[in-house]
Amino acid sequence: MAYLPLYNSTVKVEVGVPKGATFQPVAPRQEPPIVFYGTSITHGASASRPGMPHPAILGRRLDRPVINLGFSGNGKMEPEVG
């Protein structure tokens, strides 16, 4: 899992891999993702690091995929989002 910056753009990402290393596909997850919907707090505005918003922490602790639908100032339970 890689957590990218919450409010800054990312121009380039590099991952170091030893020579001769191979990648294997990961089996699809059987359980559905946990969906979080809310405002900037859900998005991670007050988090000290990108991996520290509560949806990311709970996803790691529960070993479940997470969809974070946190919108800065706009998580107002609009019918269109449901």
N, CA, C and O atoms as a GROMACS GRO file, in nm:
protein
  328
    1MET      N    1   0.085  -0.116   0.000
    1MET     CA    2   0.000   0.000   0.000
    1MET      C    3   0.090   0.123   0.000
    1MET      O    4   0.186   0.132   0.076
    2ALA      N    5   0.056   0.215  -0.085
    2ALA     CA    6   0.129   0.342  -0.090
    2ALA      C    7   0.028   0.455  -0.070
    2ALA      O    8  -0.077   0.458  -0.135
    3TYR      N    9   0.059   0.546   0.019
    3TYR     CA   10  -0.027   0.660   0.044
    3TYR      C   11   0.038   0.783  -0.018
    3TYR      O   12   0.149   0.820   0.018
    4LEU      N   13  -0.033   0.846  -0.111
    4LEU     CA   14   0.017   0.965  -0.179
    4LEU      C   15  -0.027   1.090  -0.104
    4LEU      O   16  -0.118   1.082  -0.021
    5PRO      N   17   0.036   1.204  -0.130
    5PRO     CA   18  -0.001   1.327  -0.059
    5PRO      C   19  -0.150   1.358  -0.072
    5PRO      O   20  -0.212   1.332  -0.175
    6LEU      N   21  -0.207   1.413   0.035
    6LEU     CA   22  -0.350   1.439   0.038
    6LEU      C   23  -0.390   1.565  -0.038
    6LEU      O   24  -0.494   1.567  -0.103
    7TYR      N   25  -0.308   1.669  -0.031
    7TYR     CA   26  -0.345   1.796  -0.094
    7TYR      C   27  -0.240   1.849  -0.191
    7TYR      O   28  -0.261   1.954  -0.251
    8ASN      N   29  -0.131   1.780  -0.207
    8ASN     CA   30  -0.026   1.823  -0.300
    8ASN      C   31  -0.026   1.732  -0.421
    8ASN      O   32  -0.063   1.615  -0.412
    9SER      N   33   0.015   1.785  -0.534
    9SER     CA   34   0.020   1.703  -0.655
    9SER      C   35   0.146   1.616  -0.653
    9SER      O   36   0.247   1.649  -0.591
   10THR      N   37   0.136   1.504  -0.721
   10THR     CA   38   0.250   1.413  -0.735
   10THR      C   39   0.288   1.410  -0.882
   10THR      O   40   0.207   1.372  -0.966
   11VAL      N   41   0.409   1.451  -0.912
   11VAL     CA   42   0.454   1.457  -1.050
   11VAL      C   43   0.512   1.324  -1.094
   11VAL      O   44   0.491   1.280  -1.207
   12LYS      N   45   0.586   1.258  -1.005
   12LYS     CA   46   0.654   1.135  -1.043
   12LYS      C   47   0.666   1.045  -0.920
   12LYS      O   48   0.694   1.092  -0.810
   13VAL      N   49   0.644   0.915  -0.940
   13VAL     CA   50   0.661   0.817  -0.834
   13VAL      C   51   0.753   0.708  -0.885
   13VAL      O   52   0.731   0.654  -0.994
   14GLU      N   53   0.855   0.675  -0.809
   14GLU     CA   54   0.946   0.566  -0.845
   14GLU      C   55   0.950   0.465  -0.732
   14GLU      O   56   0.946   0.500  -0.614
   15VAL      N   57   0.958   0.338  -0.770
   15VAL     CA   58   0.968   0.230  -0.672
   15VAL      C   59   1.093   0.150  -0.705
   15VAL      O   60   1.108   0.103  -0.818
   16GLY      N   61   1.181   0.134  -0.608
   16GLY     CA   62   1.303   0.057  -0.630
   16GLY      C   63   1.275  -0.092  -0.621
   16GLY      O   64   1.211  -0.139  -0.527
   17VAL      N   65   1.323  -0.166  -0.720
   17VAL     CA   66   1.305  -0.312  -0.723
   17VAL      C   67   1.441  -0.375  -0.754
   17VAL      O   68   1.509  -0.332  -0.847
   18PRO      N   69   1.480  -0.475  -0.676
   18PRO     CA   70   1.609  -0.540  -0.703
   18PRO      C   71   1.612  -0.604  -0.842
   18PRO      O   72   1.510  -0.650  -0.893
   19LYS      N   73   1.732  -0.605  -0.903
   19LYS     CA   74   1.748  -0.668  -1.034
   19LYS      C   75   1.705  -0.814  -1.026
   19LYS      O   76   1.738  -0.884  -0.930
   20GLY      N   77   1.633  -0.859  -1.126
   20GLY     CA   78   1.589  -0.997  -1.132
   20GLY      C   79   1.461  -1.025  -1.055
   20GLY      O   80   1.408  -1.136  -1.061
   21ALA      N   81   1.409  -0.925  -0.984
   21ALA     CA   82   1.285  -0.945  -0.909
   21ALA      C   83   1.168  -0.955  -1.005
   21ALA      O   84   1.171  -0.898  -1.114
   22THR      N   85   1.066  -1.027  -0.965
   22THR     CA   86   0.946  -1.040  -1.047
   22THR      C   87   0.824  -0.997  -0.967
   22THR      O   88   0.826  -0.994  -0.844
   23PHE      N   89   0.719  -0.965  -1.038
   23PHE     CA   90   0.592  -0.929  -0.977
   23PHE      C   91   0.492  -1.040  -1.005
   23PHE      O   92   0.487  -1.094  -1.116
   24GLN      N   93   0.413  -1.074  -0.906
   24GLN     CA   94   0.308  -1.174  -0.921
   24GLN      C   95   0.173  -1.107  -0.897
   24GLN      O   96   0.162  -1.020  -0.810
   25PRO      N   97   0.071  -1.146  -0.973
   25PRO     CA   98  -0.060  -1.086  -0.949
   25PRO      C   99  -0.114  -1.126  -0.812
   25PRO      O  100  -0.087  -1.235  -0.762
   26VAL      N  101  -0.189  -1.036  -0.753
   26VAL     CA  102  -0.251  -1.062  -0.623
   26VAL      C  103  -0.391  -1.115  -0.648
   26VAL      O  104  -0.463  -1.065  -0.735
   27ALA      N  105  -0.430  -1.215  -0.572
   27ALA     CA  106  -0.565  -1.270  -0.586
   27ALA      C  107  -0.668  -1.164  -0.550
   27ALA      O  108  -0.647  -1.085  -0.458
   28PRO      N  109  -0.780  -1.161  -0.623
   28PRO     CA  110  -0.884  -1.062  -0.591
   28PRO      C  111  -0.937  -1.081  -0.449
   28PRO      O  112  -0.947  -1.194  -0.400
   29ARG      N  113  -0.970  -0.971  -0.383
   29ARG     CA  114  -1.026  -0.977  -0.248
   29ARG      C  115  -1.170  -1.026  -0.257
   29ARG      O  116  -1.243  -0.989  -0.348
   30GLN      N  117  -1.209  -1.108  -0.164
   30GLN     CA  118  -1.345  -1.162  -0.162
   30GLN      C  119  -1.443  -1.068  -0.090
   30GLN      O  120  -1.560  -1.061  -0.127
   31GLU      N  121  -1.395  -0.998   0.012
   31GLU     CA  122  -1.485  -0.913   0.089
   31GLU      C  123  -1.502  -0.778   0.019
   31GLU      O  124  -1.409  -0.729  -0.046
   32PRO      N  125  -1.619  -0.718   0.032
   32PRO     CA  126  -1.640  -0.586  -0.030
   32PRO      C  127  -1.563  -0.479   0.046
   32PRO      O  128  -1.529  -0.498   0.163
   33PRO      N  129  -1.534  -0.366  -0.020
   33PRO     CA  130  -1.462  -0.258   0.049
   33PRO      C  131  -1.550  -0.189   0.152
   33PRO      O  132  -1.673  -0.192   0.144
   34ILE      N  133  -1.485  -0.128   0.248
   34ILE     CA  134  -1.554  -0.041   0.344
   34ILE      C  135  -1.557   0.097   0.280
   34ILE      O  136  -1.453   0.148   0.239
   35VAL      N  137  -1.675   0.159   0.271
   35VAL     CA  138  -1.688   0.290   0.208
   35VAL      C  139  -1.708   0.395   0.317
   35VAL      O  140  -1.796   0.383   0.402
   36PHE      N  141  -1.624   0.499   0.313
   36PHE     CA  142  -1.636   0.612   0.404
   36PHE      C  143  -1.682   0.732   0.324
   36PHE      O  144  -1.629   0.759   0.217
   37TYR      N  145  -1.782   0.803   0.375
   37TYR     CA  146  -1.832   0.924   0.311
   37TYR      C  147  -1.831   1.036   0.414
   37TYR      O  148  -1.878   1.017   0.526
   38GLY      N  149  -1.779   1.152   0.377
   38GLY     CA  150  -1.778   1.262   0.471
   38GLY      C  151  -1.711   1.385   0.415
   38GLY      O  152  -1.700   1.403   0.294
   39THR      N  153  -1.666   1.470   0.505
   39THR     CA  154  -1.605   1.598   0.468
   39THR      C  155  -1.453   1.587   0.469
   39THR      O  156  -1.397   1.479   0.451
   40SER      N  157  -1.388   1.700   0.491
   40SER     CA  158  -1.242   1.705   0.487
   40SER      C  159  -1.176   1.620   0.595
   40SER      O  160  -1.065   1.571   0.575
   41ILE      N  161  -1.242   1.600   0.708
   41ILE     CA  162  -1.186   1.516   0.814
   41ILE      C  163  -1.175   1.372   0.764
   41ILE      O  164  -1.074   1.306   0.787
   42THR      N  165  -1.278   1.324   0.696
   42THR     CA  166  -1.274   1.190   0.638
   42THR      C  167  -1.167   1.183   0.529
   42THR      O  168  -1.096   1.084   0.518
   43HIS      N  169  -1.156   1.288   0.451
   43HIS     CA  170  -1.056   1.292   0.345
   43HIS      C  171  -0.915   1.284   0.401
   43HIS      O  172  -0.828   1.220   0.342
   44GLY      N  173  -0.893   1.350   0.515
   44GLY     CA  174  -0.761   1.346   0.578
   44GLY      C  175  -0.701   1.482   0.605
   44GLY      O  176  -0.580   1.493   0.626
   45ALA      N  177  -0.783   1.587   0.604
   45ALA     CA  178  -0.731   1.723   0.619
   45ALA      C  179  -0.654   1.743   0.749
   45ALA      O  180  -0.557   1.820   0.750
   46SER      N  181  -0.693   1.679   0.855
   46SER     CA  182  -0.626   1.701   0.984
   46SER      C  183  -0.521   1.595   1.014
   46SER      O  184  -0.462   1.596   1.123
   47ALA      N  185  -0.497   1.505   0.922
   47ALA     CA  186  -0.401   1.397   0.947
   47ALA      C  187  -0.258   1.449   0.939
   47ALA      O  188  -0.227   1.538   0.861
   48SER      N  189  -0.172   1.391   1.021
   48SER     CA  190  -0.032   1.433   1.022
   48SER      C  191   0.045   1.380   0.901
   48SER      O  192   0.144   1.440   0.858
   49ARG      N  193   0.001   1.267   0.846
   49ARG     CA  194   0.064   1.205   0.730
   49ARG      C  195  -0.044   1.142   0.643
   49ARG      O  196  -0.154   1.116   0.693
   50PRO      N  197  -0.018   1.117   0.514
   50PRO     CA  198  -0.121   1.063   0.425
   50PRO      C  199  -0.181   0.929   0.470
   50PRO      O  200  -0.296   0.901   0.436
   51GLY      N  201  -0.108   0.847   0.542
   51GLY     CA  202  -0.162   0.719   0.586
   51GLY      C  203  -0.235   0.724   0.718
   51GLY      O  204  -0.271   0.619   0.772
   52MET      N  205  -0.258   0.844   0.772
   52MET     CA  206  -0.316   0.856   0.905
   52MET      C  207  -0.463   0.897   0.914
   52MET      O  208  -0.515   0.903   1.026
   53PRO      N  209  -0.535   0.927   0.804
   53PRO     CA  210  -0.679   0.951   0.819
   53PRO      C  211  -0.748   0.824   0.871
   53PRO      O  212  -0.701   0.713   0.846
   54HIS      N  213  -0.858   0.840   0.944
   54HIS     CA  214  -0.921   0.723   1.005
   54HIS      C  215  -0.962   0.615   0.905
   54HIS      O  216  -0.955   0.497   0.941
   55PRO      N  217  -1.004   0.646   0.781
   55PRO     CA  218  -1.033   0.536   0.688
   55PRO      C  219  -0.910   0.449   0.657
   55PRO      O  220  -0.922   0.327   0.647
   56ALA      N  221  -0.794   0.512   0.643
   56ALA     CA  222  -0.672   0.435   0.614
   56ALA      C  223  -0.632   0.348   0.733
   56ALA      O  224  -0.592   0.233   0.716
   57ILE      N  225  -0.642   0.404   0.853
   57ILE     CA  226  -0.606   0.328   0.973
   57ILE      C  227  -0.697   0.207   0.989
   57ILE      O  228  -0.650   0.096   1.014
   58LEU      N  229  -0.828   0.228   0.976
   58LEU     CA  230  -0.922   0.116   0.991
   58LEU      C  231  -0.904   0.012   0.882
   58LEU      O  232  -0.915  -0.108   0.908
   59GLY      N  233  -0.876   0.056   0.760
   59GLY     CA  234  -0.850  -0.040   0.652
   59GLY      C  235  -0.732  -0.130   0.684
   59GLY      O  236  -0.737  -0.250   0.660
   60ARG      N  237  -0.626  -0.072   0.737
   60ARG     CA  238  -0.508  -0.152   0.774
   60ARG      C  239  -0.539  -0.244   0.891
   60ARG      O  240  -0.504  -0.363   0.887
   61ARG      N  241  -0.602  -0.192   0.993
   61ARG     CA  242  -0.630  -0.274   1.113
   61ARG      C  243  -0.727  -0.388   1.084
   61ARG      O  244  -0.713  -0.496   1.141
   62LEU      N  245  -0.823  -0.364   0.997
   62LEU     CA  246  -0.921  -0.468   0.964
   62LEU      C  247  -0.878  -0.551   0.843
   62LEU      O  248  -0.945  -0.648   0.808
   63ASP      N  249  -0.767  -0.514   0.780
   63ASP     CA  250  -0.718  -0.580   0.658
   63ASP      C  251  -0.828  -0.588   0.553
   63ASP      O  252  -0.857  -0.695   0.498
   64ARG      N  253  -0.888  -0.472   0.526
   64ARG     CA  254  -0.996  -0.463   0.430
   64ARG      C  255  -0.967  -0.351   0.331
   64ARG      O  256  -0.903  -0.252   0.367
   65PRO      N  257  -1.014  -0.365   0.206
   65PRO     CA  258  -1.002  -0.254   0.112
   65PRO      C  259  -1.094  -0.139   0.156
   65PRO      O  260  -1.200  -0.162   0.214
   66VAL      N  261  -1.052  -0.017   0.125
   66VAL     CA  262  -1.126   0.102   0.167
   66VAL      C  263  -1.147   0.193   0.048
   66VAL      O  264  -1.058   0.212  -0.034
   67ILE      N  265  -1.266   0.250   0.039
   67ILE     CA  266  -1.295   0.358  -0.057
   67ILE      C  267  -1.323   0.482   0.027
   67ILE      O  268  -1.418   0.484   0.105
   68ASN      N  269  -1.240   0.584   0.011
   68ASN     CA  270  -1.254   0.707   0.089
   68ASN      C  271  -1.322   0.812   0.003
   68ASN      O  272  -1.262   0.866  -0.090
   69LEU      N  273  -1.448   0.841   0.034
   69LEU     CA  274  -1.523   0.945  -0.035
   69LEU      C  275  -1.534   1.068   0.054
   69LEU      O  276  -1.643   1.119   0.079
   70GLY      N  277  -1.420   1.115   0.102
   70GLY     CA  278  -1.416   1.237   0.181
   70GLY      C  279  -1.397   1.356   0.088
   70GLY      O  280  -1.302   1.358   0.009
   71PHE      N  281  -1.486   1.454   0.096
   71PHE     CA  282  -1.481   1.571   0.009
   71PHE      C  283  -1.466   1.696   0.094
   71PHE      O  284  -1.549   1.723   0.181
   72SER      N  285  -1.362   1.773   0.071
   72SER     CA  286  -1.337   1.894   0.150
   72SER      C  287  -1.456   1.990   0.144
   72SER      O  288  -1.485   2.047   0.039
   73GLY      N  289  -1.524   2.005   0.255
   73GLY     CA  290  -1.636   2.099   0.264
   73GLY      C  291  -1.760   2.059   0.190
   73GLY      O  292  -1.853   2.139   0.180
   74ASN      N  293  -1.766   1.937   0.138
   74ASN     CA  294  -1.880   1.902   0.054
   74ASN      C  295  -1.946   1.768   0.087
   74ASN      O  296  -2.028   1.722   0.008
   75GLY      N  297  -1.914   1.705   0.196
   75GLY     CA  298  -1.980   1.579   0.231
   75GLY      C  299  -2.111   1.606   0.301
   75GLY      O  300  -2.117   1.602   0.424
   76LYS      N  301  -2.216   1.635   0.226
   76LYS     CA  302  -2.343   1.680   0.284
   76LYS      C  303  -2.459   1.584   0.257
   76LYS      O  304  -2.575   1.625   0.255
   77MET      N  305  -2.427   1.457   0.237
   77MET     CA  306  -2.529   1.353   0.215
   77MET      C  307  -2.624   1.385   0.100
   77MET      O  308  -2.745   1.366   0.113
   78GLU      N  309  -2.571   1.433  -0.010
   78GLU     CA  310  -2.652   1.464  -0.126
   78GLU      C  311  -2.713   1.335  -0.182
   78GLU      O  312  -2.644   1.234  -0.189
   79PRO      N  313  -2.840   1.337  -0.223
   79PRO     CA  314  -2.902   1.216  -0.279
   79PRO      C  315  -2.826   1.161  -0.400
   79PRO      O  316  -2.824   1.040  -0.422
   80GLU      N  317  -2.764   1.249  -0.479
   80GLU     CA  318  -2.693   1.204  -0.599
   80GLU      C  319  -2.575   1.114  -0.565
   80GLU      O  320  -2.538   1.030  -0.646
   81VAL      N  321  -2.516   1.131  -0.448
   81VAL     CA  322  -2.400   1.051  -0.409
   81VAL      C  323  -2.445   0.912  -0.364
   81VAL      O  324  -2.372   0.815  -0.383
   82GLY      N  325  -2.563   0.903  -0.305
   82GLY     CA  326  -2.614   0.774  -0.255
   82GLY      C  327  -2.645   0.683  -0.368
   82GLY      O  328  -2.689   0.570  -0.345
   0.00000   0.00000   0.00000
